[in-house]
Amino acid sequence: MAKHQLKINSIYCGDNLEILKEVPDESVDLVYIDPPFNSGRNYEVFWGDIQERRAFEDRFGDVEAYISYMRPRILELYRVLKSTGSFYYHCDWHSSHYIKQMLDQVFHPNNFQNEIIWRRSNSHNDGQKFGVITDSIFFYTKSSNYTFNKVFISRTEEETKEEYSKIDENTGRRYKSVSMNAPGQGESKIFGDRGLLTPPKGTHWRWSQERIDKALAEEKIFFTKNGVPRYKQFADEVEGKPVQNLWLEFRAISSHSKERLGYPTQKPIELLERIISARIVRT
Ligand SMILES: C[S@@+](CC[C@H](N)C(=O)[O-])C[C@H]1O[C@@H](n2cnc3c(N)ncnc32)[C@H](O)[C@@H]1O
């Protein structure tokens, strides 16, 4: 059968191994999978007035059986992913270390970008051990040439005060003092009245002469008592804080959640939105 592009805004039902075989090579920008975690449980919910059964089995026996089930599906997903694409595998502690090893084999360890730790709940009673409240999401790419949009979230007032602890004498604005050097020897540059300054050994000035001149005119560069230039980064000029690999902002769907559709392992929409915004530029 001829391979065809996936239709947008469509749900394909059935075994993904069969459906993926019809999808052309390198045609997909972003893959997120939330497959069974090999948790050894059967998930079952009886939903609504008619008590419709919404369930799936998450028992594969040993971990080899689970990995053998997932591997051919991952190989198909790898094939359909564009060389610039991004891939996310959502899992938990049951098999995560085996999954990581399998993904390294398929994608290559150099293309492993992140293990995202998602805090799904505040507490969990797991008997005689520490309660497990996190899932892992492995983020891989197919090459080093891929799109990644930084995602920002707003800082709390407390975080702003902590990070932007200095106050500009003239304007009263909060700022932090940022180094103007980066590793790698570079040329001297002119810093206004201070003249030509040579960067410390083994470093270069991060900015172009034009950008330095502009920042000096805007009084955003100051000099330490040793005469080292530093940049004032003002809190009100930054977009927020870039999201790191520890995701604490949203919880798993609770029984009272408005989003809840009655599927036992449903994931919150904010989690998916974050993954999508890291990849897709919205217009
Ligand atoms: C952890 S749940 C996913 C829950 C889903 N992300 C949500 O938010 O509701 C795992 C799902 O993978 C499905 N699944 C398992 N093997 C599959 C396969 N070969 N092809 C397609 N889906 C499969 C199961 O039926 C189950 O719905």
The ligand as a Tripos MOL2 file, in Angstrom:
@<TRIPOS>MOLECULE
LIG
   27    29     1     0     0
SMALL
NO_CHARGES

@<TRIPOS>ATOM
      1 C1         -0.5220    5.3430   29.6880 C.3       1 LIG1
      2 S1         -1.8520    5.0990   28.5940 S.3       1 LIG1
      3 C2         -1.9960    6.6030   27.7180 C.3       1 LIG1
      4 C3         -2.9680    7.5940   28.2470 C.3       1 LIG1
      5 C4         -3.1790    8.8190   27.3670 C.3       1 LIG1
      6 N1         -1.9510    9.5040   27.1010 N.3       1 LIG1
      7 C5         -4.1380    9.8000   28.0410 C.2       1 LIG1
      8 O1         -3.7420   10.9640   28.3030 O.co2     1 LIG1
      9 O2         -5.2670    9.4010   28.3210 O.co2     1 LIG1
     10 C6         -1.1680    3.9940   27.4130 C.3       1 LIG1
     11 C7         -2.0420    3.7740   26.1970 C.3       1 LIG1
     12 O3         -1.3000    3.0710   25.1660 O.3       1 LIG1
     13 C8         -2.2230    2.2610   24.4500 C.3       1 LIG1
     14 N2         -1.4670    1.2730   23.6590 N.ar      1 LIG1
     15 C9         -0.7770    0.1960   24.1040 C.ar      1 LIG1
     16 N3         -0.2150   -0.4710   23.0630 N.ar      1 LIG1
     17 C10        -0.5740    0.2270   21.9410 C.ar      1 LIG1
     18 C11        -0.3250    0.0340   20.5570 C.ar      1 LIG1
     19 N4          0.4120   -0.9760   20.1170 N.pl3     1 LIG1
     20 N5         -0.8330    0.9190   19.6700 N.ar      1 LIG1
     21 C12        -1.5810    1.9630   20.0910 C.ar      1 LIG1
     22 N6         -1.8510    2.2080   21.4040 N.ar      1 LIG1
     23 C13        -1.3680    1.3320   22.3150 C.ar      1 LIG1
     24 C14        -3.0800    1.6790   25.5700 C.3       1 LIG1
     25 O4         -4.2870    1.2200   25.0430 O.3       1 LIG1
     26 C15        -3.2750    2.9220   26.4690 C.3       1 LIG1
     27 O5         -4.4030    3.6340   26.0490 O.3       1 LIG1
@<TRIPOS>BOND
     1     1     2 1
     2     2     3 1
     3     2    10 1
     4     3     4 1
     5     4     5 1
     6     5     6 1
     7     5     7 1
     8     7     8 2
     9     7     9 1
    10    10    11 1
    11    11    12 1
    12    11    26 1
    13    12    13 1
    14    13    14 1
    15    13    24 1
    16    14    15 ar
    17    14    23 ar
    18    15    16 ar
    19    16    17 ar
    20    17    18 ar
    21    17    23 ar
    22    18    19 1
    23    18    20 ar
    24    20    21 ar
    25    21    22 ar
    26    22    23 ar
    27    24    25 1
    28    24    26 1
    29    26    27 1
@<TRIPOS>SUBSTRUCTURE
     1 LIG1         1 GROUP 0 **** ****
